[in-house]
């Protein structure tokens, strides 16, 4: 990140994923870039890797689905374009 702005920690990134995905609901998804832009509007690209890592952790905890072409994928198969969806309670 540029300037003196510190990078958000993994807990803050995970919380933002859950917040945005919960607002969208279990029938819709968010793009990881929405999370990164929400946390660092001016310099969001460096956060894409940490956002994806947090999404994997949330998926392994059973709180999130990582989607490719609208279908849940195994976090071990994470590559390419993905979307994130909160799991139904």
Beta strands, then each sheet from edge to edge (+ up, - down):
strand 1: 64-68
strand 2: 71-72
strand 3: 83-86
sheet 1: 2+ 1- 3+
end
